[in-house]
């Protein structure tokens, strides 16, 4: 009886190890690319959309693909530089150079950052 239990335990262990070998990443992690801002099939979230609109209206005149600053016409760059955007536009209020954002726009940035500062937020 002990041999049967031991053998069945070893068999289960072997099956579980072999079974993991054949697992597919997309099945194990179905939302792994859910925040991929470069994927056009991923829908951007409402908080990010609001921040993107603020950035478009206030930052892209300097932060564009032709400049030396980070290109904020690209959504992925906004997501990547979330911390710097918050520091400069909310904490220090040194951007944009034409004057600080109004409280409503600052709050949109804070809300997005606090929600996780993701493309899908």
QUIJOVEN-V790414 format. One record per run of one state. SS is the DSSP state (2 for helix, 1 for strand, 0 for the rest). FROM is the first residue (numbers start at 0). TO is the last residue. If there is no record, write none. Layout:
{{SS;FROM;TO} {SS;FROM;TO}}
This chain:
{{0;0;0} {2;1;20} {0;21;23} {2;24;27} {0;28;44} {2;45;57} {0;58;73} {2;74;79} {0;80;80} {2;81;90} {0;91;101} {2;102;113} {0;114;120}}
